[in-house]
Amino acid sequence: MVKDLFERIKSDKGPLGKWADKAEGYYVFPKLEGPISNRMMFNGKTVVTWSINDYLGLANHPDVLKVDGESAAKDGMAYPMGARMMSGHTKYHEQLERECAEFVGKEASYLVNFGYQGMVSAIDALVSKDDIIVYDMDTHACIIDGVRLHAGKRFVYRHNDIESCEKNLKRATKMAEKTGGGILLVSEGVFGMRGEQGRLREIVALKEKYNFRLLVDDAHGFGTLGEGGRGTGFEQGVQDGIDVYFATFAKSMAGIGAFFAGDKDVVQYLQYNMRSQMFAKSLPMPMVKGALKRLDMIRTMPELKDKLWEITNALQSGLKEAGFDLGTTQTCITPVYLKGDIPEAMAMVHDLRENHGVFCSIVVYPVIPKGMIILRLIPTARHTIEDVNETIKAFTAIREKLENGTYKKIAEAIMTA
Ligand SMILES: Cc1ncc(COP(=O)(O)O)c(C=O)c1O
């Protein structure tokens, strides 16, 4: 007898779904209200907001709102209709592609509607079954899911471990010699959870010994690192060694959409082979004109990146001085590592939000090992030194309660109630 498909869904809600009853609306799917800013409303209170990737503070800049609004009023959200290839192409899409390419020092670029879908689709397009993928263990879900579609071999290396990377490149080389294929190596420019930069300089240096092409997801590096915010490749002086560069508009650009950049022939290949774009509607005009405005502001307003780093440096040095462990971050992403179980983490975050007016993301098992808690802070150009000082004070207070067992007691009381 064939089982009802929904039988499993009802009994196994998935690793995150199983928390829905306890966590929804507060720890997951929280509603941050009011204009995007350093302080927003949560649960009826104003909180210092450290969980939004609006790195350069462009989300609510009046010039950005003006361009977005004018285009929405004039062009509507529908134009252009259809896929780029069929009827959804415009001179503005082309202009944005030219400007993105120029900004990141590449010959050409091509837009995708969402970074996630674009990345899955680009990996799918770049490799055939005879090719081999070598990738970092800690890469974003969009890379993992792109690799999942690959019909050929893949080798994963230990996170940011160049020895392990080289070992796997060697294995991939042997395999490719048999299959007659090539090798695609995929890394991130900035690893979004712990804030480390991908070791692009060392990876590019491996090109001297191995024949591979490098794809870099620079979602968090674009706008925040490198000269003028041109990304992690510029930061490390190896942009030319990146064969396919990717950035999303969802973070520093405070919009939606993404792009791939590289040599003209490779970009043209992606244009004609990325299924996520060939079979989906084109990016709507307000997103395109809005992205042009944002890119122009990134180019002409270096003070935005300077401010981001002023806040980042104040936050990170203040937290370190107060004795917090920030792990190995080399970017604005600021993870604060604490020890405790999930119920303690929930009680602590509740206290942080309700009594100290600080809102940040919380990361626990299974994303990180059991017993570890990461409170992840994303500084932006909108934050102030006052936000930083208040937050360090709040963090010092909650750490004391975590260490003296207060949150354990609160969590136990809730469990037994
Ligand atoms: C490293 C990385 N790559 C890709 C994406 C996906 O980008 P988008 O939000 O444009 O789909 C994200 C966003 O969370 C990301 O952090």
The ligand as an SDF file (V2000), in Angstrom:
LIG
                    3D

 16 16  0  0  0  0  0  0  0  0999 V2000
   27.2230   33.6230    1.0470 C   0  0  0  0  0  0  0  0  0  0  0  0
   25.8700   33.8360    0.4470 C   0  0  0  0  0  0  0  0  0  0  0  0
   25.6520   33.4810   -0.8260 N   0  0  0  0  0  0  0  0  0  0  0  0
   24.4570   33.6410   -1.4040 C   0  0  0  0  0  0  0  0  0  0  0  0
   23.3880   34.1780   -0.7180 C   0  0  0  0  0  0  0  0  0  0  0  0
   22.0510   34.2570   -1.3770 C   0  0  0  0  0  0  0  0  0  0  0  0
   21.7750   35.5220   -1.8660 O   0  0  0  0  0  0  0  0  0  0  0  0
   20.2930   36.0160   -2.1690 P   0  0  0  0  0  0  0  0  0  0  0  0
   19.7200   36.5000   -0.8820 O   0  0  0  0  0  0  0  0  0  0  0  0
   20.4730   37.0720   -3.2000 O   0  0  0  0  0  0  0  0  0  0  0  0
   19.5100   34.8350   -2.6870 O   0  0  0  0  0  0  0  0  0  0  0  0
   23.5740   34.5960    0.5900 C   0  0  0  0  0  0  0  0  0  0  0  0
   22.4540   35.2190    1.3170 C   0  0  0  0  0  0  0  0  0  0  0  0
   22.0720   34.8470    2.3890 O   0  0  0  0  0  0  0  0  0  0  0  0
   24.8400   34.4060    1.2080 C   0  0  0  0  0  0  0  0  0  0  0  0
   25.0620   34.7580    2.4810 O   0  0  0  0  0  0  0  0  0  0  0  0
  1  2  1  0
  2  3  1  0
  2 15  2  0
  3  4  2  0
  4  5  1  0
  5  6  1  0
  5 12  2  0
  6  7  1  0
  7  8  1  0
  8  9  2  0
  8 10  1  0
  8 11  1  0
 12 13  1  0
 12 15  1  0
 13 14  2  0
 15 16  1  0
M  END
$$$$
